[in-house]
Amino acid sequence: MTPVRNVNGSVDSNVKQNRSPHISEVIIQLFEILCLILVWSVQSIYFIGESLFKMVFQPQPRSVEGEIVLITGTGHGIGKELALKYAEAGATVVAWDVNKKNNDGTVKEINQKYQKKAHGYICDVGSRDSILEVAKKVQQEVGDVTILIANAGIMPCHLIEEHSADEIRKTIDVNVMQLFWLLEAFLPAMKKNNHGHIVGISSIAGIKGFKNVVPYCTSKFAVRGLLESLREELRADRRNRIGTTSIFPYMVNTGLITNPRIKFEFFMKMLSASEVAECIMMAQRRNEVEASLPSFLMYFQTLMRLLPYNAMAKLVDLLDSGIDTESIEETK
């Protein structure tokens, strides 16, 4: 086929791009695709085997001795438990919370038990300015953060039309934007040192939507997408030694959920902050990409996604577990 030329003699790119491929090009591309599928199949078999092996024989967790671990939301709940566990494991803990009294209590408890391994800072993680300002103090007074755990979060529980505009913005600012500003503050040093780990706390609400918590679910889906995308950016550099971990816990008894509804309490009881913190720390120390609690949760949700929507919805109805609305006064 003779390419169509413009008046100036150049080849019309649109016509050139729309030409039918030659049979030899089709055969070559088909052969290339088949080769890629073959290579990928062999690699997949290897990684499936590796994953099954690790499920049976858990790898030894890496030491965190000497690491500087920054945890947000350390005033109570999961954040406090994480701070205590990392200090016990030998890490220097940087504790951030907006509540000075609670945060000071966590830092004091650590320093009494583990001989000054914690540094407390008051920070509103919903504010970029607050995060960047406090981050500078941390770098000057403690050093480069090597493990970053974005744990702080809020969870208002109402029907979507009952959420105020400020409540929705705050949910997104604290649960999602926090991670963006923490990365702005601490990722450059991690890249410079080619050393670090970033942990984001998503939720079962980050892999399955629930009523009464639409903004919260939105924020937790976003955390999952943010870390998944960041991991791909980091993976593009073959020398990269910065890890990421996404955590997906079931309902946790930290006070965020005021009206849980659980039909089968023996099998689906609320988790304690301590056991969730232990799962988070072990997932980070084993460099796991994703971890759920209970551990079957991710596999179960993946399987459920293969079913028609109505089948999945009926199972949700039968299990009859979730979060009931709280009064507006309860959130104030």
TILODO-834919 format. One record per residue: x, z, y of N, C-alpha, C, O, CB in turn. Coordinates in steps of 0.02 Angstrom, whole numbers, plus 50000, padded with zeros to 5 digits. Glycine has a CB too. Example, Ala and Ser with C-alpha at 12.3 -4.5 7.8 and 13.67 -1.06 7.14 Angstrom:
2
506605039049716506155039049775506605039049835507125042349834505655045249776506425035449888506845035749947506455039450002506705040250057507045028649970
This chain:
332
500425000049940500005000050000500445000050062500895004250069499525006250000500324995350107500724994750168500464999550220499874999350237500714987550195500895004050247500665008850298500445005450362500755000450381501205013950313499935008050394499685005350458500135007850513500275013850518498955007350470500355003250557500805005150611500425004950678499975000850688501415000450614500625009450722500345009550790500655004050831501115000550809500455016450823500415003250892500664997950936501404998850951501754994050964500264997751001501645005150950502355006350963502785005650901503395006550904502445013250993502465003950845502855002750784502905008650738503165007850683503525000550802502685014750758502735020650716502175020650664501645017650673502715027150758502305024150610501815024450556501265029250575501395034850598502145026550489500645027250564500075031650577500075037250524499955035850465499405027650575500215043450545500295049050498499645050550461499655052450403500525055350535499065049550495498425051050463498305046350404498085048450351497865050450513498455039850415498365034950361498845036350305498675035750246498455027750388499475038150323499985039350273499795045350229499895045150168500665040650306499515050650261499345056550223498745055450178498665058850128499205062250271498315050650196497715049550157497805044450101497325042850066497165047350203498405041950093498505037050039498425040349971498545046249963499215033850045498215036449922498135038949854498815040149822499255035849827497715034049811498915045849788499565047249757499705042349700499245040349665499605054449731500315040549692500525036249637500465040149571500555046249570501245033649647500315036649517500235039849452500855043849431500795048949398500075034649399501435041449451502065044949433502105051749468502355056649440502675040649451501845052049531501855058349568501375063349536501525069249532501655057249641500795060949513500315065349480500615068249416500545074249403499665061449464500945063949377501245066249314501785071449327501825076549293501545060249275502205070249378502745074949394502455081649416502705086849394503185072049450501925081549458501635087849481501295091649424501325097749421501145086549537500955087949379500645091149321501165094449277501065100049253500235086049281501725091049267502265093849227502545100149259502695105049226502825088549217502625099849326502885105649363502405111649357502625117249348502995103849436501745110249363501245115549357501265118749288501235124849281500545112849372501315114549236501345117049168501955121449157501925126549123501345111349118502515119449185503135123349179503055130149215503265135349189503735119549209502755129949274502645136149311502185140849273502305146949270502345134649380501655138049242501185142249203501545145349144501425151149127500585138049179501975141449112502345144049054502815149749074502835154849041502755138349022503175148749129503635153949153503235160249173503425165849155504045151449213502685159249209502275164849230501985168649170501935174749172501715162449276501775165049119501485168149059501995172649025501835178349005501245162749009502615170149018503145174248987503275180449030503345185949003503795170048979503325179549096503445185149140502875190249136502985196249135503535182749213502255187649134501665192149131501675196349068501525202249070501025188049135501835193249012501875196948948502385202548953502275208148930502055192248889502955201048985503475206148993503225211849037503315217749019504105202949024502915210249094502695215549140502105219549112502055225549125502505212449206501675216349073501135220049040501425225048990501215230848987500645215249003501925222748952502265227148904502615232948940502585238648918502775223248863502935231248996503285236449035502785241649062502915247649060503665233249094502205239249085501695243749112501415248349058501325254249069501135239749143501285245548998501035249548943501555254748921501375260448905500845245048883502185252748921502725257348903502755263248952502835268948931503405253748901502685261749017502715267049068502105271549065502145277449084502765263949137501535268949041500945273149033501055278448979500805284048985500335268949016501425276648927501565281248872502165285648888502145291748879501695277348807502705282548913503315286048930503425285849005503735281149031503935283048892503175290849040503225290949113503955291149135504345295149109502845297149141504145286749182504835286849206504995293349243504555296449272504965280749252505625295249240505845301349274505765300549350506015295649378506575302949256505415305149383505335304449456505995305049492506425309049473504845309849482506085301049544506695301249584506735307749624506225310649643506725295149631507335309949635507435315949675507265314649748507375309149774508165318349669506985319649781506865319149853507305324049891507205325349950506115320549868507795326649857508275331249888508615327649946508905322349938508795333749836508575330750005508895327950064508485322750101508685320550155509525324950045507905320650074507485315850108507105319350166506975325450163506975312650058506945315550218506535318150273505835315250265505735309250273506845316350343505355319650249504675317550233504215319350290504125325250306504435320750167503905314350321503415315650374502715314950344502555309750314503505310750434502315320150352501635320250325501155321750382501245326450420501565325550268500635317650389500135319050441499555322950410499395322250351499875312350473499245327150451498675331150428498885336950384498575338350334498195326750390499425340450404499705345850363499385352650377499595357650347500445346350373498895352950421498585359350437498185362250380498105368350377498155358550496497915358150336497525360650280497465355150227497705349650236496815362850304497135356850172496965351950121497555348550088498065351650074496535346850150497485342050075497995338250040498655338250078499185338850047497755331050029498625337550144499235337350184499645343750177500255343450169499065336250256499315349450179499665355850171499975356350102500545358450095499185361650183499595354450051499855354749982500445350049973500935351749939499295352949932500415344150004500985339550001501605342550033502155342050006500805332850035501515345550091502075348650127502405353950084503025354250080501845351650194502015358150053502285363450010502655360649950503185363149931501725368149987502375355449919502675352649859503325348949875503815349449837502185347849825503345345249930503965341749947504515346649967505095345549952503835336750004504325352050002504825357050020505105360349958505715361549953504515362350067504665361849910504895364949848505365360249810505835362549776504285366749803505245353649816505665348749781506325347349817506735343549792505295342249772506435350449876507075349849910507085345249970507615344149999507575347549862506505342649990506485338150049506415342150113506175347850113505905333250042506645339150168506505341850235505825339250257505725333150259507075339950286505365343750273504675341750288504565341750364504735346450399504175346550254504275336150388504055335650458503295335650455502985330950431504335329050493503005341050481502285342150476501935340550541502085343350593502135349450456501455335850537501075333750596500335335650587500045334550534501145326150609500055338550640499335339850640499105340750712499505342450755499145346050596498465339550724498195340450791498015347750803497935349950860497575335950801497945351650748497765358750753498395362950750498695363750696497275360650696498605365750807499235369350812499235375650768499725376850732499375371350884498705379450769498685385650731498765384450656499175387650623498025389250744498385379650630498425378150558499105375250540499395377050488497875373250538499365370750582500005367650568500575372750569501025372650527500145361950617500555377250619501065382550623501045386850560501575389050536500955386850685500445388050534500385392050473500715388650414501035391950373499655393350458500625382050408500945378350353501705378550359502045379850310500705370950353501955377350419502685377350431502975384250417503505384850386502845375250503502635389450440502875396250429502905397850355503385400850331502425401350465502395395950318502375397250246502955393750209503265396650165501705394950216503085387550229503645383850198504305387150214504725388150169503645376550221504415388750277505055391450297505185398450270505765400450262505095391650373504665402150255504745408650224504925407950150505315411950123504115412850231504655402850118504775401850047505415398150033505765399649985504195398150016505575393150075506105388450059506665388150111507025383250114505825381550050506745393350151507305393950198507365388050246507835384150244507955394650159506875387550289506865382750344506945375450322507455372250334507415384450393506435372950289506425365950268505855362150302505695356550281506375365350192505545364950353504975361750385505035362050461505285366850489504325364950363504785356650493504765356150566504055354150585503815349050560505295351050593503735357950628503045356550646502975353250714503335354950761502645362950646502525348450719502385344950782501635344050789501285342650740502755338050785501385344750850500685343450864500615336250885500945333950932500405348350919500185332550851500095325450865499385323250850499105325050798500595321250824499105319350895498455316150884498585309250855498765304650892498035315750951498505308550790498685302250757498195296650773498305290950752498725303250682497665298150808497215292950831497445289750895497135285050920496525295650840498005292250923498265289750986498955286750976499415290050952498295295351039499035280450995499685277050989500205280651033500775281751012499625269651009500015282351094500485285651140500735292251111501325293751115500155286751208500275296151082500465302551053500945301550994501445305150989499845306351030500805296750951501235295450893501935293350915502435296050890500925290050849501985288650962502645286250983503035291551020503645291951013502555280051028502695295651059503035301051095503315306251047503895308251054502555304351145502915308550999503135313650952503655310750904504115314350883502535316450912503595304350887504085301150843504785301350873505275302350836503885293950829504835300450938505495300750971505795307750965506395308350953505435298951045505385312850972505625319750964505875320950893506395324050883505075324750981505505318350844505705319250774506375316050761506805318950729505175316350728506465309950786507095306350775507675310150806508215310450778507055299150803507565312850865508105316450901508245323250870508825325350866507915317350974507725326750848507805333650826507905334450751508205339350729507205337550847507655329650711507705330250639508105324550608508525325750564507005330350609507985318450630508345312650603507855307150583507265307550599508765314650543508115302150549507705296450528507245298450470507465301050419508155290450507506595297250479506115298550426506215293550369506265287550381505375298150453506245296050308506365291650250505755290950206505685285950169506945294250209505305295750208504665295350171504105296850220504095302150251504655300350109503635292150225503095292750274502425292950236502275288350197503105286750324502045298250246501395299050211500845299750263500775304950295501405305150163500445294450270499895294350319499285297450284498875293850255499735287150344499225303950289498705307550252498105309350295497545309650270498995313750222498205310650360497665312950403497075308050403497165302050404497915314050474496475310850401495885306550402495265310350420495245316450416495795303250334494745306750441494095309750455493555305850419493645300050401493955309950532492985309250407492465306250365491765308350387491455312550354492575308150292491505305550441490815307050460490335303750410490455298250386490665304450532489795307250395489335304950342488625304350370488245309250371489345309750282488435298350391487745296950414487565289850394487995285950372487675298050492486935288250402486725281350398487065277450455487235280350506485945280650403487165271050445487555267150493487275267550564487655267850612487585259850470486615267550570486325267650638486385274450671486265275050731485595265550635486575279550633486645286250661487365287650684487495292750716486435291450610487825283250667488515284050691488555282050764488315276650784489005279850648488855286350805488945284550875489535279750881489955279150836489055290850918489565276250937490115271550949490785275250949491275272850921490015267751015490795281150981491425285050983491635287350914492225287450899491345291151029491155289050872491295291350804491605285750763492075286850725490655294050771491325279850770491585274050733492295272450756492745271250715491125267850742492395272250822493075270850848493575276050824494135274250805493065270650925493385282350825493845287650805494015287050731494585288250711493545294550820493525285350690493645284450618494155278950606494615279850565492985282750582494095273450641494565267950633495245269850662495765268250633494295261550667495245273050720495885275050752496285279750708496885278850698495745278250820495955284850680496305289950640496475287250571497035288050548495875296250634496005284050539496105281950469496515275650460496855274750410495445281150435496475271050510496815264550503497375263650554497945262350536496305258950510497195264150618497695262750670498285267550666498845265750685497365263150738498165273550641498705278250629499295274950593499875275750612498465284250589499135271150541499655267950501500045262750541500655262250536499355264750439499685258850581500025253850622500525257150670501095254750676499505249750663500315262550703500755265750752501325269550718501875269950745500365270450797501195272350659501735275650621502255270450599502855271850600501445279350560502025264650579502495259350560502895256950620503495255650615502115253450529502565256350677502915254450738503475259450753504015257450775502425253950797503335265750742503815270950759504385271650708504955272850727503465277550766504225270950643504715272850592504975267250547505505267850517504415278050549504605261650544504835256250500505495253050522505905251450479504305250850497505625252150587506265249150607506875252950580507355249750557506315248850683506865259550582507425263450556507475262750480508035262450453507355270850574506915262450446506925261450374507235254650357507635254150310506215261850345507055249550395507345242950383508095242850399508485239850362506975237550425508285246150452508995246350471509405249750416509955247450400509085250150537509135255150388509485258850335509335256050265509645258050216509295266250337508855251350262508625248550198508465254150148508675253950091509165243850169508095258950172507925264750131507295267850158507245269250218508505269950129506805269050114506205272350137505605271250091505635267150045506035270050207505075274850104504455274050065503865275750110503885280650147504465278650001503335271650105502735272450146502135273450100502015269450055502625266250193501775278950111501195280550070500575280650114500555283950166501295287450034500065277050092499425277050127498875279850082498835278050024499235269950151498465284350109497925287250069497285283250080496975283850133497825294750088497105279350031496465275950033495965280449998495945286450013496505268749998495545277849954495025281949924494655277649873494735271549871494525284749978494245280849832493775276949791493335272849837493085267549819493345281549745493245275349899492855271749950493245265849978492985262250021492655276450006493865264849956494255259049975494225253449923494515248149934494965261049988493885254849867493805249549816493075248549797492915243949760494215251349754492635252849823491915252249810491545255049870491685260649892491695255949744491075251349896490695253749954490165258849935489885258549880490365247949989490045263649980489545268849968489095269550030489315268250086489875275649951488485271650018488025272750075488215279050112488535283550084487295273150050488015279350174488115285150219488825285750246488955290150287487935291450183489285281550223489975281850248490245274850261490805273250242490435285550196489855270750294490055263750306490705263350347491155259650327489495259950343490765266850404491405266450441491995269150400492545266350402491345270350506491885274450363492425277250322492635272350268493235271250258492185283950289492155269350233492325264350182492705258550213493195256150184491685261750147492485256250271492825250850306493545252650319493995248550309492465249250372493665258750342494345260950358494775261250295495365259550297494335267750392494485263450239494885264250178495025257550144495555256650113494535268950129494565252750150494705245950128495275243050170495705239550144494065241350134495275244650234495805242150279496485245050261496985241450263495635243850351496515251350243497145254450222497425250850161498025249450157497055261950207496995249250115497205245550055497495238750073498025236750049496615244750005497135235050117497365228450137498005228750177498445224450170496835225050177498065233750220498665234550261499285235450218499785231950227498595240450310499245239950170499835241350128499985235550080500565234150066499725247750089499455232250056499565226550012499925220950049500375217750022498885224049983499725219750111500035214550152500755216550171501205212450169499625213150215500835222850190501505225250208501985224650149502565222650158501475232550232501735226150090502155225650030502395218450020502965217350000501775228049968501965213650034502165206650026502695204750078503155200950063501545202050033502625207250139503125205850191503805208750171504315205450177502905208850258503795214950146504425218050126504725214550065505335213850060504305225550110504295212350019504535209149957504865202449972505265200049931503955208149909504705199450029505005193050046505765193550056506125188650048504675190250110505995199550072506715200850077506955203550010506795209149992506885205850135507345199449974507555201349907508005207549906508085210749855507925195649874508295209249964508725215149968508315221449982508595226949982509255214250021507675220749995507265226350018507265232149968507195231249908506555224050030507345238249995507315244349955506815249349985506875255449976508015247549949506325246650021505785250850050505165250050006504925244449996505635248850124504915255549981504335255349937503685256949974503695260050027504425260049880503125254949944502465256849970502025259149913502085256749857502135250850008501595263849927501135266449876500445267549908500385270649960501405273149846499935264849875499245265949896498915270849848498975270149787498845259149899498575275849875498265281049834497505280549839497235279849894498505288049856497155280949781496435280249779496125286249742495995285849682496225273649745496015291749777495715297549744494945297349744494635294149787495945304049778494665300749695493945302049693493795307349745494245309149783493715304449620493205309949750493025314949800493455321149793493555323849738492275316749793493715323449850494175329149851493865334849890493565333849942494865327149881493945340949864493655346749895494105349349951494475354249942493545352249842494075346050009494485348050066494055350150126494325352150178494945342450086493405349550120492975351150176492705345050212492235345550251493335355450224493015339150200492765333050233492075331250207491655328850245493255327250221491955332350142491315330650112490885336950111491015341450071491405327650040490385337150153489965343150158489365342950111489105348150091489725344150229489145336850092488555336250049488675331449991488365326149987487945333850091489125333249945489245328849887488645329049839488305334149834489885330949850488525323449805488005323149754488325320849689488535315049684487415318349776488355325249640488685323749577488215325449519488035331249511489365327649570488015320549481487535321549426487885324549365487625329249335487195314949408488455321749346488805324149286489435327949307489985325249306488995318149239489345334249327489885338049356490455339349307491035339949328489625344649381490305339849243490835341149194491335335349191491935336349183490535342449125491075329149197491495323249191491735320549259492245317149263491125317749155491365322049312491515319049377491555324449432491305323449487490975313849396491865330049417491905335449465492365333449523492805329149516492165341849431492265336749580492705335549638493415337849621493515342749585492425339149701493895334349649494595335849636494845341249684494575341949739495035329549642495345344949663495645349849708496195346549749496495341549727495935355949669496335349249808496865346449851497535346849817497955342349825496885350249918497645352049778498295352949745498435347549693498985344749691498325359749711497935345849652498045340849600498115333849630498485329649604497475340849549497765332549685497845326049718498535325549750498855320249745497295325049772498765330949781499435330949811499975329749758500465326249770499565337549847499885332749700500375331749645500385324549623500925321749610500205336349585499795321349619499745314349600500095309949652500455305249634499015312149592499985311349716500285307449769501045307849766501385302749770500035309749838501305313949760502025314849759502355311549699502875308449705502195322349760502035312149640502325309049580502295301349585502755297949562501955311449518501755298649614501705291449622502245288849668502555283649655501005289449649502365292549723502905290449769503585290949736503995286449742502885294849832503705296449701504365297549670504505292749612505075291549594504435304749646503975290149583504045285149529503985278049555503995273249516503525286449474503915277349621503875270849653503295266749627503365260649616504525267049644502725269849616502125266349593501805262749652501765265449707501625271249559501575256749641501265252749693500575255449710500385255849768501215245349672500195257249659499525260049667499425265749618499695265649563498985254549657499035270549638498865276049592498175278649611498005279449669499385281849596497765279849559497105282649571497045289249535497415290649488496545277749548496575293249557496445299649525495695300549520495345301149571496775305549565495425300649458495765300149394496125293449385495975288549419495255301149338496595293249338497025287349330496645281149307496855275549321497575288849281496075282149272495695276349247495285272949301495005267649290495245278549190495255276049359494795273749412494905266549432494435262649437494855278149472495545264649443495695257749464495505252749410495215247449425496435257049481495665254349347495495249749292494735249049285494485243549273495805252149226494385254649292493655254549285493335250349340492895246349326493385261749288493575251149402493295247349458493445239849451493035235649468493565250049524494055238249427494225231249416493765228149364493545222449372494955230649393493625231749310493175229349258492475228449286492135223549270493165234149199492245233149327491575232849354491485226649399490945223949403491415239149394492025224549432491985218749476491855212249438491645207249467492625218149516491985212349373491855206449332491115205649315490895200249295492255206749267490725211049324490015210849308489605208049366489835208249423489765217949289489005205549352488555203549407488415209549451488425215249429487895200549379488275208249514488165213649562487615218349539487685224449544487995210849630487055215549515486485219749495486665224549438486425230149436485895215449474487095222249392487305226549337487725232349364487645238049342487705222549285488165230849410488585236049440488145240949480488255246949478489125232949485487655238349517487215242549557486805247249513486695253049531486755238249600486585244849456486185249049410486605254649382486365260249372485895244749354487245253349368487685258649342487785264049396487795269949380488365255649321487865261949458487925266649513487305271049517487355277149528488035262949581486705268049508486085271849509486055276849451485825282549460485485267149505486285274849392486265279149334486745285049341486585290649322486435275249271487335283749369487815289249379487585294049433487725299949431488505286349397487215291249483486905295349536487405300249568487265306249573486315299149507487975297749588488465301849623488645298549689488655292349694489105302849579488785302449739488955299649804488965305049857489105310949842488455294249823488815303149918488855307749975488205307250013488005301950037489465306150021487865312950020487245313150058487415313950132487955316050150486785318850035486935312250175487045312550247487115319850269486835324450239486475309150285487485320750322487535327250354487175326850421487105321350449488285329550363486945332350446486605332350511487115330950566487715332250558486235339050524486895328350620487335326850677487675333350701488255333150721486945323650735487305339050697487595345350719488185347350675488655350550700487075350750718488175345550610488715347450565489375344150583489905346750565488535345650494489355338550617489965334850633490265337050699490815334950716489815327550635489915341150736490165343150802490615349250796490875351650847489575344750850
